[in-house]
Amino acid sequence: MSAHDPIQVGFCNALLAPKRPLPPGVITWNGSDASVRFDVYRNNVVLSLTEALADGFPVTRALVGETFFAAMARCFIAEHLPVSPILTEYGDALPDFIAAFPPAQGLHYLPDLARLERARVKAYHAADTRALTAQDLAQYLADPQQLPTTRLTLHPACSVLVSEHAIVSLWAAHQGEGRIEDVDLRRAESALLLRDGDEVLVLPLSLAIGHFLAALAAGAPLGEAAEIAAAAGPDFDLTQAIVLLIQHGGIAAWHTPGDL
């Protein structure tokens, strides 16, 4: 049937609206009450999507509690249905939703904590692309004059998060690394997330390196990214930042001006 078939449209519109009547054309094979069957289906859809979100955001759920998370998830699901049958791909919009969700307005750290958790899931399922090695990059590093205008493509499993809150320490505390009560949420933190085999690493960064890598991820050339990093922290070390990426397989491509 066409995606605009009236039965399909009515079915989808009624699915997440409990007060809407049974969509036209829906019947049961044995003549039983179709509205009862449809209500069961409605409930199962919401529960399955809520469970998918809970699996992808376990620390977020733990921080707000199961009841709050379930209520927030229901509101999110009503506005954001999956666009893929693969439920691990569901939840990209949740961090921004949390940032605008009135009951969560006092939890200023929560959107970035959710972004960290979502980045971990995406890193785990990212494509297996060969990372450049130090040997691959030797010829480029040997010509420092081209470095300021060079652009890097980060590995698909690599992402950078810069936050005004201590979300890296908060996440780590929920993994048994330190005590939650010792985390100062007012401290800005950043992290590099990447996959090492079947494990996703969350590597704490200095704020300067965090801003540098975030600028690279956004497409800035090395020179511009270094200026951004230097403004964020006087202790920025360009060599240290590049070596960090190389050591952890974070560079998928190196583009000199002549390549573009």
C-alpha positions, 0 to 999 in steps of 0.5 A: 500500500502507498505510504499515504493510504488512508488506513495507514495514515489513520492507524499511525495517527491513532497509535500514539493518541490513546484518546483517538477512536479506533482508526477506520478499517481496523477489524479482528479476525474473530469478530472480537472488540477491535478497540481492545486489541488496538489498545494493547498494541498501542501499549506494547509499542510505547513499552518497547520504544521506552525499553529501547531508550532505557537500554541506550540511556541507562545512566540518564535513566538512573539519574532521574529514576524509572518513573520520571524516565518512563514519563519523559520517554512517553512524551518523546515517543509521541513526537519522535517515532523511529525512522528505522526498524533498527532500534539501536538507531533510535534516540538521536533526538532525545538529548535535545528533547531533554534540554527543552523538556520543562520537568528537566529544566533544573537538571542542566547537566542531563542533556550532555550526559545523554549526548555522551550515552548516545555517542557511546551507542553510535561509536559501538555500531559505527562502520569499520573504517581503517584508521591512519597510522603514524606511518601513514601520516609521516609524510604529512607531518614532515611538512609543517608548512601545510599543517595550518590548512590541513583538515582531518576526517575523524574515524566514524566511531570517534566523536568529541563531547565538550560540556560545561558540566562534569558529565564524564566524571558523572558517567564514570562514577556510575561505572564504579569509577569514583563516588557520585557524591564527589562529582562537582557538576559545575566543573566543565569537562570534555571527552573523546569517545571511540571504539577499541575492539568491542569496547567503547572508550570514554577518554577524558580530555583537557578543555583545550584539547576538547575544543581542538578536537571538536573544531576538527570534527566540525571541519575546521583546519588544524590552524583554526582549531589550534587557535580555538584551543589556545583561547580555551586553555593556555596549556594546549599542546598541538603535538599531544592532541595529534598523537592522542588521535593517532594512538587511538586510531581516531583519524580516517583521512588527512586532507592537505590543501592540494587534496581538496 
